[in-house]
Amino acid sequence: MPIRARRWRLTTWRSLATAATTALLAAFVSPAVAHSAPRESTPVYSYENAIRESVWVDTGLDGDGDGKRDRVAVDIVRPREPAQRGRKVPVIMDASPYYSCCGRGNESQKKTYDANGDVVRMPLFYDNYFVPRGYAFVGVDLAGTNRSDGCVDVGGRSDVQSAKAVVDWLNGRARGYTTRTGADRAGAGWTNGRTGMIGKSYDGTVANGVAATGVEGLKTIVPISAISSWYDYYFAKGAPLYDSGPEWLSDYVESPEARARCAAVQQELVDEAPRTGDRTSLWTERDYVRHADRVRASVFLVHGMQDLNVRTQHVGRWWRALARNGVERKIWLSQTGHVDPFDFRRAAWVDTLHRWFDHELLGYDNGIDDEPMADIERAPDTWTTSGVWPPRGTDGVRLHPGKSALPGVGTLGLRTRSGTETFTDDPRLSETDWAAHVDGPTPEKAGFTTPVLTRDLRLSGSSEVTVTATPTTSTAHLSAVLVDLGPDTIRDYAAAGEGITTLTDRTCWGASTAGDGSCFKETAAKNADVDYTVVSRGWADLGNHASAAKGVPLTPGRAYTITLDLAATDHVVPRGHRLALIVAGTDKDLIDPPSSTPTLTLDLSRTSARIPLVGGAGAFRSATVNSTRTPRPSVLDGVRDPSAPRRVPGGGTR
């Protein structure tokens, strides 16, 4: 939908909502007060007396093959007073596989139930905060998890339909039941059908998938550290990012009874997701970006730029596709790893999320749509904004590597250079080893650096590195990283908290009951003083040189050209620092090594990096002109080696 048309739709909805609210106020207050339309929902309803109920929604699927249509469990907390007055409320929904197996949030909260099977504790603060403000909160157990029928299929039809069917039920288009197996119907006459989905990691991924169906009634999604294409979670152009596939994750989150009946689905996840990294129909089904043209919901996207679980490759393609289709968008990019904004910018997050839902679901004209599109963390707890993202004037600038006097220690600039550089894959080493020795000749990498910058240089968006390499073996994996060389204080994304430390004090966000408290442990930034910062990364199997979908064996001694897609970022390389491009083989613990140990020779005349620079090539020239300082070779300090990545998006303690 074009942007102009979408803004007309929002304006129309706000006008209707404002008119309805004003009319309602006029029935209870004096004419002088009734002239003022609300700009913020307030906690006027009782959380303690809220209605808590469970409904099982028919998905229309029979994923476990038992001859009966699957029903998914839907736990609901909604204010009692609007229903008593015949007023309908909007819905905030989190559809998750983690409500019983693993928990949600920094404190790994799980759902709890009373003797009647109604939910007592809903994880996180959403119900505590928003139910008193006139919203219903809905927590959906994905098929095959907790109290739901069916099977987990890791982002496929079953996962997405689990949540889409609930949106349909909220809008009167699907059947709900009061029990898992009974025939008594449950309606949703208490809601106006306007639904917003939210969730971190797997939960946010499901929100992306449901939005890509174009389902009517889904008005906004807030995906936090979420996947946009499941292939890109497991592979990067054929290079495996994990030592297992989706069948491991399915087995991890399924309920014990689902695990016993879902062997066929498990086997399909093995058969259709080969460890070769070839794209199959399974991956096509789980690529939500290809259906971005169906998205009718607005999108408020949040991601850590140092997330090594759900990496920011998932931001770039999705964001660009949404932009092409005129979707209303907002984005937060932090310095953290795989961390919820509630744990790195709590007060600002709750306030912003509140205003976002008020605007999108209640139609309040609170101005959030006129605020800057992007919030970006420049330093720990220091944020800046951009009116649009990437900023206007950003252009992809082609930078070329060149040779210097030392082998493997080269230059990076605007002019095409000739010559070759050679390195040998060493799976024992990672990007931190390469960056620490970027100014010295080491056999496992080739590094290229700009002159010392005389002005700040801002990268904003997704980069790509095109490499022409000749291998000595029939298999080879490649890594490319961009590094800011210079001293800084950053969030320590490689530490256990991925940029945060959990404290003992608690702060409260909403109302509480004896079974569901709204008070959560505070956090603080976990920082590291470093000599360099890895800005962006990308990987590929050189065997995928001719096709991103299928790899082939290499012919030793033959040159191949391939483009590596690097993660989206927004980073300022300050004056006095340098920008480096490093090309190497296996990035330890971030990709798996190939079956051989190749030596690769780079053709520098056919190798380059296309980097999104604010101000384009002119900004690069201005930042590198008259630079005379040449750094002395030394070993640089950074964060510790990245730990082996978790195979569970959002699993573990967060």
C-alpha positions as CSV (number, residue, x, y, z in Angstrom):
1,M,0.0,0.0,0.0
2,P,1.5,3.4,-0.9
3,I,2.5,5.5,2.1
4,R,0.0,8.2,1.2
5,A,-2.8,5.7,1.2
6,R,-1.7,4.2,4.4
7,R,-1.6,7.5,6.2
8,W,-5.1,8.2,4.9
9,R,-6.2,4.9,6.5
10,L,-4.6,5.8,9.8
11,T,-6.0,9.3,9.8
12,T,-9.5,7.9,9.0
13,W,-9.2,5.4,11.9
14,R,-7.9,8.1,14.3
15,S,-10.8,10.3,13.3
16,L,-13.4,7.6,13.9
17,A,-11.8,6.6,17.1
18,T,-11.5,10.1,18.4
19,A,-15.1,10.8,17.4
20,A,-16.3,7.7,19.3
21,T,-14.2,8.5,22.3
22,T,-15.4,12.1,22.4
23,A,-19.0,10.9,22.2
24,L,-18.4,8.5,25.1
25,L,-16.8,11.2,27.2
26,A,-19.7,13.5,26.5
27,A,-22.1,11.1,28.1
28,F,-20.2,11.3,31.4
29,V,-18.4,14.7,31.6
30,S,-19.3,18.3,31.1
31,P,-19.2,19.8,27.6
32,A,-16.0,21.8,28.3
33,V,-14.1,18.6,29.1
34,A,-15.6,16.6,26.3
35,H,-13.9,18.8,23.7
36,S,-10.5,17.3,24.6
37,A,-9.8,13.9,22.9
38,P,-7.5,11.6,24.9
39,R,-3.8,11.2,23.9
40,E,-2.9,8.5,26.4
41,S,-4.6,5.5,27.9
42,T,-4.5,5.5,31.7
43,P,-4.9,2.7,34.3
44,V,-8.5,3.0,35.1
45,Y,-9.5,-0.7,35.2
46,S,-8.9,-3.3,37.9
47,Y,-6.2,-5.8,37.2
48,E,-7.0,-7.9,40.2
49,N,-10.6,-8.3,39.0
50,A,-9.7,-8.8,35.3
51,I,-11.3,-11.7,33.5
52,R,-8.9,-14.6,33.1
53,E,-10.0,-17.4,30.7
54,S,-8.7,-20.0,28.3
55,V,-10.0,-20.7,24.8
56,W,-8.9,-23.3,22.3
57,V,-8.9,-22.1,18.7
58,D,-9.3,-24.4,15.7
59,T,-6.4,-23.8,13.3
60,G,-8.0,-25.7,10.5
61,L,-4.9,-28.0,10.3
62,D,-4.2,-31.6,11.4
63,G,-0.4,-31.3,11.8
64,D,-0.1,-34.4,14.0
65,G,-2.1,-36.6,11.7
66,D,-4.5,-37.9,14.3
67,G,-7.6,-37.3,12.2
68,K,-8.7,-34.3,14.2
69,R,-8.2,-30.6,13.6
70,D,-5.6,-29.0,15.8
71,R,-6.6,-26.6,18.5
72,V,-4.2,-24.1,20.1
73,A,-4.5,-22.8,23.6
74,V,-5.2,-19.1,24.0
75,D,-4.9,-17.7,27.5
76,I,-6.6,-14.3,28.0
77,V,-6.4,-11.5,30.5
78,R,-8.9,-8.7,29.9
79,P,-10.5,-5.9,31.9
80,R,-13.9,-6.8,33.3
81,E,-15.4,-3.3,33.3
82,P,-15.6,-2.6,29.6
83,A,-17.4,-5.9,29.0
84,Q,-19.9,-5.1,31.7
85,R,-20.6,-1.8,29.9
86,G,-20.8,-3.4,26.4
87,R,-17.5,-1.8,25.3
88,K,-15.0,-3.6,23.1
89,V,-11.3,-3.6,23.7
90,P,-8.2,-4.2,21.4
91,V,-5.8,-7.0,21.9
92,I,-2.0,-7.3,22.4
93,M,-0.9,-10.8,21.6
94,D,2.3,-12.8,22.1
95,A,2.3,-16.2,20.4
96,S,5.2,-18.3,21.7
97,P,6.6,-21.8,21.9
98,Y,8.4,-21.0,25.2
99,Y,5.5,-20.6,27.8
100,S,6.2,-24.0,29.4
101,C,9.5,-25.3,28.1
102,C,11.8,-22.4,28.6
103,G,10.2,-19.3,30.0
104,R,10.1,-15.7,28.8
105,G,12.1,-12.6,29.7
106,N,15.3,-12.1,31.7
107,E,13.9,-14.1,34.6
108,S,12.6,-17.0,32.5
109,Q,9.0,-16.7,33.6
110,K,6.5,-19.4,32.6
111,K,2.7,-19.4,32.6
112,T,1.0,-20.7,35.7
113,Y,-2.6,-21.8,36.1
114,D,-5.2,-22.2,38.8
115,A,-7.2,-25.3,39.6
116,N,-9.7,-24.4,36.8
117,G,-7.0,-24.2,34.2
118,D,-7.2,-20.4,33.9
119,V,-3.9,-18.5,33.7
120,V,-2.7,-17.0,36.9
121,R,0.7,-15.7,35.8
122,M,1.4,-14.4,32.3
123,P,5.1,-13.8,31.7
124,L,6.5,-10.3,31.2
125,F,4.8,-7.0,32.0
126,Y,2.4,-6.7,29.1
127,D,-0.7,-7.8,30.9
128,N,0.1,-6.0,34.1
129,Y,0.6,-2.7,32.3
130,F,-1.8,-2.7,29.5
131,V,-4.9,-4.5,30.9
132,P,-5.6,-1.7,33.4
133,R,-5.3,0.7,30.4
134,G,-8.1,-0.9,28.4
135,Y,-6.4,-3.6,26.4
136,A,-6.8,-7.4,26.5
137,F,-3.6,-9.5,26.6
138,V,-3.5,-12.8,24.8
139,G,-0.8,-15.4,25.2
140,V,-0.9,-18.2,22.5
141,D,0.8,-21.5,22.9
142,L,2.1,-22.4,19.4
143,A,0.9,-25.8,18.0
144,G,2.7,-28.6,19.7
145,T,3.7,-26.6,22.8
146,N,2.3,-26.4,26.3
147,R,-1.5,-27.1,26.1
148,S,-1.9,-27.0,22.3
149,D,-2.5,-29.8,19.8
150,G,-0.4,-30.2,16.6
151,C,3.3,-30.1,15.9
152,V,6.0,-27.5,15.9
153,D,7.3,-26.9,12.4
154,V,9.8,-24.1,13.1
155,G,8.4,-21.1,11.3
156,G,6.3,-23.0,8.8
157,R,2.6,-23.2,8.2
158,S,1.7,-24.7,11.6
159,D,3.6,-22.1,13.6
160,V,2.2,-19.2,11.6
161,Q,-1.3,-20.6,11.4
162,S,-1.3,-21.1,15.2
163,A,-1.3,-17.3,15.6
164,K,-3.1,-16.3,12.5
165,A,-6.1,-18.5,13.5
166,V,-6.3,-16.6,16.7
167,V,-6.4,-13.2,14.9
168,D,-9.2,-14.7,12.7
169,W,-11.0,-15.9,15.9
170,L,-10.8,-12.4,17.4
171,N,-12.4,-11.1,14.3
172,G,-15.1,-13.7,14.1
173,R,-13.7,-15.8,11.3
174,A,-12.5,-18.9,13.2
175,R,-14.0,-21.2,15.8
176,G,-13.0,-21.2,19.4
177,Y,-13.9,-23.7,22.1
178,T,-14.1,-23.6,25.9
179,T,-12.1,-26.8,26.2
180,R,-9.4,-28.6,24.3
181,T,-11.7,-31.4,23.2
182,G,-15.3,-30.3,23.8
183,A,-17.9,-28.9,21.5
184,D,-19.0,-25.8,23.5
185,R,-18.1,-22.7,21.5
186,A,-16.3,-19.6,22.8
187,G,-16.8,-16.3,21.1
188,A,-14.7,-13.1,21.2
189,G,-17.5,-10.5,21.3
190,W,-15.6,-8.6,23.9
191,T,-12.9,-7.3,21.4
192,N,-13.1,-4.9,18.5
193,G,-10.7,-7.2,16.6
194,R,-7.9,-4.7,16.4
195,T,-4.8,-6.8,17.3
196,G,-1.1,-6.0,17.8
197,M,1.4,-8.8,18.0
198,I,4.6,-8.5,20.0
199,G,7.5,-10.8,21.0
200,K,11.2,-11.4,21.2
201,S,13.1,-13.8,19.0
202,Y,10.9,-16.8,18.1
203,D,7.8,-14.9,19.2
204,G,8.6,-11.9,17.1
205,T,9.4,-14.2,14.2
206,V,5.9,-15.6,14.4
207,A,4.6,-12.0,14.3
208,N,6.6,-11.4,11.1
209,G,5.2,-14.5,9.6
210,V,1.6,-13.7,10.5
211,A,2.0,-10.1,9.1
212,A,3.3,-11.6,5.9
213,T,-0.1,-13.4,5.4
214,G,-1.9,-10.1,5.3
215,V,-4.5,-11.3,7.8
216,E,-7.2,-8.7,8.4
217,G,-7.4,-7.3,11.9
218,L,-3.6,-7.4,12.6
219,K,-2.9,-3.7,12.8
220,T,0.7,-3.7,14.1
221,I,3.6,-5.9,15.0
222,V,6.5,-5.3,17.3
223,P,9.2,-7.9,16.4
224,I,12.2,-7.9,18.8
225,S,15.4,-9.6,17.7
226,A,13.2,-11.6,15.3
227,I,13.9,-13.8,12.2
228,S,12.6,-12.7,8.8
229,S,13.8,-15.8,6.9
230,W,14.6,-19.1,8.6
231,Y,17.2,-20.1,6.0
232,D,19.2,-17.0,7.1
233,Y,19.0,-18.2,10.7
234,Y,20.7,-21.5,9.8
235,F,22.8,-20.7,6.8
236,A,24.6,-17.8,5.0
237,K,24.8,-18.6,1.3
238,G,25.4,-22.2,2.0
239,A,27.7,-21.8,5.0
240,P,26.2,-23.5,8.1
241,L,25.8,-21.2,11.1
242,Y,24.9,-24.0,13.5
243,D,25.8,-27.7,13.9
244,S,22.2,-28.7,13.7
245,G,19.0,-27.9,11.8
246,P,15.4,-27.0,12.7
247,E,14.6,-30.5,13.9
248,W,16.7,-29.9,17.0
249,L,14.8,-26.7,17.8
250,S,11.4,-28.4,17.2
251,D,12.4,-31.2,19.6
252,Y,13.6,-28.7,22.2
253,V,10.3,-26.7,22.5
254,E,7.6,-29.3,21.9
255,S,5.6,-30.7,24.7
256,P,6.3,-34.3,25.7
257,E,3.0,-35.5,24.2
258,A,3.6,-33.6,21.0
259,R,7.1,-35.0,20.7
260,A,5.7,-38.5,20.9
261,R,3.2,-38.0,18.0
262,C,5.2,-35.7,15.7
263,A,7.8,-38.0,14.4
264,A,6.7,-37.4,10.8
265,V,7.1,-33.6,11.1
266,Q,10.4,-34.1,12.7
267,Q,11.7,-36.2,9.9
268,E,10.5,-33.7,7.3
269,L,12.5,-31.1,9.1
270,V,15.6,-33.3,8.6
271,D,14.9,-34.4,5.1
272,E,14.0,-30.9,3.7
273,A,16.7,-29.0,5.5
274,P,19.9,-30.6,4.3
275,R,23.1,-29.6,6.0
276,T,24.6,-28.8,2.6
277,G,22.9,-25.4,2.9
278,D,20.9,-25.9,-0.3
279,R,17.7,-24.0,-0.4
280,T,14.6,-26.2,-0.6
281,S,10.8,-25.6,-0.5
282,L,11.0,-25.8,3.3
283,W,13.1,-22.7,3.4
284,T,10.9,-20.9,0.7
285,E,7.8,-21.5,2.9
286,R,9.7,-19.9,5.9
287,D,10.9,-16.8,4.0
288,Y,8.6,-14.0,5.1
289,V,10.4,-11.3,3.1
290,R,9.1,-12.6,-0.2
291,H,5.6,-11.8,1.0
292,A,6.3,-8.3,2.4
293,D,3.9,-7.0,-0.2
294,R,1.1,-8.6,1.8
295,V,1.9,-6.8,5.0
296,R,-0.9,-4.6,6.1
297,A,0.3,-4.0,9.7
298,S,2.7,-1.3,10.8
299,V,6.0,-2.6,12.1
300,F,8.0,-1.4,15.1
301,L,11.3,-3.3,14.8
302,V,13.9,-3.7,17.6
303,H,17.2,-5.4,17.2
304,G,20.7,-5.6,18.8
305,M,23.4,-4.7,16.3
306,Q,25.7,-7.3,18.1
307,D,23.1,-10.0,18.2
308,L,25.0,-13.2,17.3
309,N,21.9,-15.4,17.7
310,V,19.4,-13.8,15.4
311,R,21.9,-11.8,13.5
312,T,21.0,-8.4,11.9
313,Q,21.0,-10.0,8.4
314,H,17.3,-10.4,9.4
315,V,16.9,-6.6,9.7
316,G,18.3,-5.5,6.3
317,R,16.2,-7.5,3.8
318,W,13.0,-7.3,5.8
319,W,13.3,-3.5,6.4
320,R,14.0,-2.8,2.7
321,A,11.1,-4.9,1.6
322,L,8.8,-3.2,4.0
323,A,10.0,0.2,2.8
324,R,9.4,-0.8,-0.9
325,N,5.8,-1.7,0.0
326,G,5.1,1.5,1.9
327,V,4.6,-0.1,5.3
328,E,4.6,2.4,8.3
329,R,7.8,1.6,10.2
330,K,9.8,2.4,13.3
331,I,13.1,0.9,14.4
332,W,15.4,0.8,17.5
333,L,19.0,-0.5,17.1
334,S,21.0,-1.1,20.2
335,Q,24.6,-2.0,21.0
336,T,23.5,-5.2,22.7
337,G,23.3,-8.8,21.7
338,H,20.1,-10.8,21.9
339,V,18.5,-8.6,24.6
340,D,14.9,-7.2,25.1
341,P,14.7,-3.4,25.2
342,F,12.9,-3.8,28.6
343,D,16.4,-4.8,29.8
344,F,18.5,-2.2,28.2
345,R,16.3,1.0,28.0
346,R,13.4,0.2,30.3
347,A,11.6,3.4,31.0
348,A,11.9,4.8,27.5
349,W,10.8,1.4,26.1
350,V,7.6,1.2,28.1
351,D,6.7,4.8,27.3
352,T,7.3,4.4,23.6
353,L,5.6,1.0,23.4
354,H,2.6,2.5,25.3
355,R,2.3,5.4,22.9
356,W,2.8,3.1,19.9
357,F,-0.1,0.8,20.9
358,D,-2.3,3.7,21.8
359,H,-1.7,5.1,18.4
360,E,-2.1,1.9,16.4
361,L,-4.8,0.1,18.4
362,L,-6.8,2.9,20.1
363,G,-6.3,5.5,17.4
364,Y,-5.0,8.2,19.7
365,D,-3.4,11.1,17.8
366,N,-0.4,11.3,20.2
367,G,2.2,12.3,17.6
368,I,4.4,9.2,17.6
369,D,4.0,8.8,13.9
370,D,5.6,12.3,13.5
371,E,8.6,11.4,15.6
372,P,12.0,10.2,14.1
373,M,11.8,6.8,12.6
374,A,15.0,5.4,14.2
375,D,16.6,5.4,17.6
376,I,20.2,4.2,17.6
377,E,22.5,3.5,20.5
378,R,25.8,5.2,19.8
379,A,27.5,4.4,23.2
380,P,26.2,2.5,26.2
381,D,23.0,4.3,27.3
382,T,23.6,7.1,24.8
383,W,21.0,7.3,22.0
384,T,20.5,9.4,18.9
385,T,17.7,9.6,16.3
386,S,17.3,9.6,12.6
387,G,14.2,11.1,10.8
388,V,14.3,8.2,8.4
389,W,16.5,5.1,8.3
390,P,18.9,4.8,6.6
391,P,19.2,8.6,6.5
392,R,18.7,10.5,3.3
393,G,22.0,10.9,1.4
394,T,23.2,7.4,2.3
395,D,24.8,5.8,-0.7
396,G,26.6,2.5,-1.3
397,V,30.3,3.3,-1.8
398,R,32.6,0.8,-3.4
399,L,35.9,0.5,-1.5
400,H,38.8,-1.5,-2.9
401,P,41.6,-3.4,-1.1
402,G,45.2,-2.8,-2.1
403,K,48.6,-4.3,-1.2
404,S,51.2,-2.8,1.1
405,A,54.8,-3.7,2.1
406,L,53.6,-6.4,4.5
407,P,51.8,-9.5,3.3
408,G,48.1,-9.6,4.3
409,V,48.2,-6.0,5.6
410,G,46.8,-3.8,2.9
411,T,45.0,-0.6,2.2
412,L,41.3,0.3,1.6
413,G,40.2,3.1,-0.6
414,L,38.2,4.3,-3.6
415,R,40.6,3.3,-6.3
416,T,40.8,-0.2,-7.8
417,R,44.1,-1.9,-7.1
418,S,45.9,-4.9,-8.5
419,G,47.8,-7.8,-7.0
420,T,46.9,-10.8,-4.8
421,E,46.8,-11.7,-1.1
422,T,46.8,-15.3,0.3
423,F,45.5,-16.8,3.6
424,T,44.9,-20.3,4.9
425,D,41.7,-21.1,6.8
426,D,42.3,-21.8,10.5
427,P,39.0,-22.9,12.2
428,R,40.6,-22.4,15.6
429,L,40.5,-18.6,15.2
430,S,37.7,-16.1,15.1
431,E,37.0,-12.5,14.1
432,T,38.5,-11.3,17.4
433,D,41.8,-12.9,16.6
434,W,41.9,-11.4,13.1
435,A,41.0,-7.9,14.3
436,A,43.5,-8.0,17.1
437,H,46.3,-8.6,14.6
438,V,45.0,-6.6,11.7
439,D,48.1,-4.5,11.4
440,G,50.4,-7.5,11.4
441,P,51.0,-10.3,8.9
442,T,49.3,-13.5,10.0
443,P,48.6,-16.5,7.8
444,E,44.8,-16.9,8.5
445,K,43.5,-13.6,7.2
446,A,43.9,-10.7,4.8
447,G,43.3,-7.2,6.3
448,F,42.8,-3.9,4.6
449,T,42.5,-0.5,6.4
450,T,41.7,3.0,5.5
451,P,44.0,5.9,6.4
452,V,43.3,7.4,9.8
453,L,40.1,9.4,9.4
454,T,40.1,13.2,9.7
455,R,36.3,13.3,10.0
456,D,33.6,11.0,11.4
457,L,32.3,8.4,8.9
458,R,28.8,6.9,9.4
459,L,27.8,3.5,8.1
460,S,24.0,3.0,7.9
461,G,22.4,0.0,6.4
462,S,23.6,-3.3,4.9
463,S,27.0,-3.8,3.3
464,E,28.2,-6.5,0.8
465,V,31.7,-7.7,0.0
466,T,32.4,-9.2,-3.4
467,V,35.4,-11.6,-3.3
468,T,37.3,-13.3,-6.1
469,A,39.2,-16.2,-4.6
470,T,41.1,-19.2,-5.9
471,P,41.0,-22.2,-3.4
472,T,43.4,-25.1,-3.1
473,T,40.7,-27.6,-2.1
474,S,37.2,-28.5,-3.2
475,T,35.4,-26.8,-0.3
476,A,35.9,-23.4,1.2
477,H,34.0,-21.1,3.6
478,L,34.6,-17.3,3.6
479,S,34.0,-14.6,6.2
480,A,34.1,-10.9,5.8
481,V,34.0,-8.4,8.7
482,L,34.1,-4.6,8.9
483,V,36.0,-3.3,11.9
484,D,36.3,0.1,13.6
485,L,39.9,0.4,14.6
486,G,40.3,2.8,17.6
487,P,39.7,3.0,21.3
488,D,36.1,3.0,22.6
489,T,33.8,2.0,25.4
490,I,31.1,-0.4,24.1
491,R,28.5,-2.7,25.6
492,D,30.2,-6.1,26.2
493,Y,28.0,-8.1,23.9
494,A,30.3,-11.2,24.2
495,A,29.8,-11.5,27.9
496,A,27.1,-13.7,29.4
497,G,24.5,-10.9,29.6
498,E,25.3,-9.8,26.0
499,G,25.6,-6.2,27.1
500,I,23.7,-6.0,30.3
501,T,24.2,-7.0,34.0
502,T,21.1,-8.0,36.0
503,L,20.9,-6.3,39.4
504,T,19.0,-7.3,42.5
505,D,16.7,-4.2,42.9
506,R,13.3,-4.4,41.2
507,T,11.1,-1.8,39.6
508,C,7.4,-2.2,39.0
509,W,5.5,-1.7,35.7
510,G,1.8,-2.0,36.1
511,A,-0.5,-3.6,38.6
512,S,0.2,-6.9,40.5
513,T,-1.7,-9.8,42.0
514,A,-0.5,-12.4,44.4
515,G,0.1,-14.8,41.5
516,D,1.4,-12.3,38.9
517,G,3.8,-9.5,40.0
518,S,4.7,-6.5,37.8
519,C,8.1,-6.0,39.5
520,F,11.3,-7.0,37.6
521,K,15.0,-7.0,38.3
522,E,16.7,-3.9,37.1
523,T,19.7,-4.0,34.8
524,A,22.7,-1.9,33.9
525,A,25.0,-1.7,30.9
526,K,27.9,-4.2,31.0
527,N,30.7,-2.3,29.2
528,A,34.1,-3.1,27.8
529,D,37.0,-0.8,26.9
530,V,38.3,-1.9,23.6
531,D,40.8,-1.0,20.9
532,Y,38.5,-2.1,18.1
533,T,34.9,-2.9,17.4
534,V,33.5,-5.4,14.9
535,V,30.9,-3.4,13.1
536,S,29.4,-6.0,10.7
537,R,29.8,-9.6,9.5
538,G,28.9,-11.9,6.6
539,W,29.7,-15.4,5.5
540,A,29.3,-17.7,2.5
541,D,30.3,-21.1,1.1
542,L,32.4,-20.4,-1.9
543,G,30.7,-23.4,-3.5
544,N,27.5,-21.2,-3.8
545,H,29.3,-18.9,-6.2
546,A,26.9,-19.5,-9.0
547,S,23.7,-19.8,-7.0
548,A,22.7,-18.7,-3.5
549,A,20.3,-21.7,-3.5
550,K,22.7,-24.5,-4.3
551,G,26.3,-25.3,-3.8
552,V,28.7,-27.3,-5.9
553,P,32.2,-28.7,-5.3
554,L,35.1,-26.4,-6.2
555,T,37.9,-27.0,-8.7
556,P,41.2,-26.4,-6.9
557,G,43.2,-23.7,-8.7
558,R,40.2,-22.1,-10.3
559,A,39.0,-18.6,-9.4
560,Y,35.5,-18.0,-8.2
561,T,33.6,-14.8,-7.5
562,I,30.9,-14.6,-4.7
563,T,29.2,-11.8,-2.8
564,L,28.9,-12.0,0.9
565,D,25.9,-10.2,2.5
566,L,26.9,-8.4,5.7
567,A,24.6,-7.6,8.6
568,A,22.8,-4.3,8.7
569,T,24.2,-1.8,11.2
570,D,24.4,1.9,12.0
571,H,27.8,2.9,13.3
572,V,30.0,6.0,13.3
573,V,33.7,5.5,12.8
574,P,35.1,8.5,14.7
575,R,37.7,10.9,13.5
576,G,41.1,9.4,14.5
577,H,40.0,5.9,13.9
578,R,40.3,3.6,10.8
579,L,37.8,1.4,9.0
580,A,39.1,-2.1,8.2
581,L,37.9,-4.9,6.0
582,I,39.1,-8.4,6.9
583,V,38.6,-11.4,4.6
584,A,39.2,-14.9,6.1
585,G,37.9,-18.4,6.3
586,T,36.0,-20.0,9.2
587,D,34.9,-17.5,11.8
588,K,35.2,-19.8,14.9
589,D,31.9,-20.4,16.7
590,L,30.0,-18.3,14.2
591,I,30.1,-20.6,11.2
592,D,31.0,-24.2,10.9
593,P,34.3,-25.1,9.1
594,P,34.4,-26.8,5.6
595,S,35.4,-30.4,5.2
596,S,38.8,-29.4,4.1
597,T,41.4,-26.7,5.1
598,P,41.9,-24.5,2.0
599,T,44.4,-21.8,1.2
600,L,42.7,-19.1,-0.7
601,T,44.3,-16.4,-3.0
602,L,42.3,-13.2,-3.4
603,D,42.4,-11.3,-6.7
604,L,42.4,-7.7,-5.3
605,S,41.4,-6.2,-8.6
606,R,38.1,-8.2,-8.5
607,T,37.5,-7.9,-4.7
608,S,35.6,-4.9,-3.2
609,A,33.3,-3.8,-0.4
610,R,30.1,-1.9,-1.0
611,I,29.4,0.1,2.1
612,P,26.4,2.4,2.9
613,L,28.0,5.7,3.8
614,V,26.0,8.7,4.9
615,G,27.2,11.3,2.4
616,G,28.4,8.8,-0.1
617,A,31.8,8.8,-1.7
618,G,32.2,12.5,-1.0
619,A,32.0,11.8,2.8
620,F,34.7,9.1,2.4
621,R,37.0,11.5,0.5
622,S,36.6,14.2,3.0
623,A,37.3,11.8,5.9
624,T,40.5,10.4,4.3
625,V,42.0,13.5,2.7
626,N,45.3,14.8,4.1
627,S,45.6,11.9,6.5
628,T,49.3,11.5,7.5
629,R,49.3,9.4,10.6
630,T,50.3,5.7,10.1
631,P,49.5,3.5,13.1
632,R,52.3,1.3,14.4
633,P,51.7,-2.5,14.3
634,S,50.4,-3.8,17.7
635,V,48.1,-6.3,19.2
636,L,44.7,-4.8,19.8
637,D,42.3,-5.6,22.6
638,G,38.6,-6.3,22.1
639,V,35.8,-8.2,23.6
640,R,36.5,-11.9,24.3
641,D,35.9,-14.5,21.6
642,P,32.2,-14.9,20.6
643,S,30.8,-17.9,22.5
644,A,29.3,-20.8,20.6
645,P,25.9,-19.5,19.5
646,R,22.7,-20.9,20.9
647,R,20.6,-23.0,18.6
648,V,17.4,-21.6,20.2
649,P,16.2,-18.1,19.2
650,G,15.2,-16.6,22.5
651,G,15.9,-19.7,24.5
652,G,17.9,-19.8,27.7
653,T,17.6,-17.0,30.2
654,R,16.4,-14.4,27.7
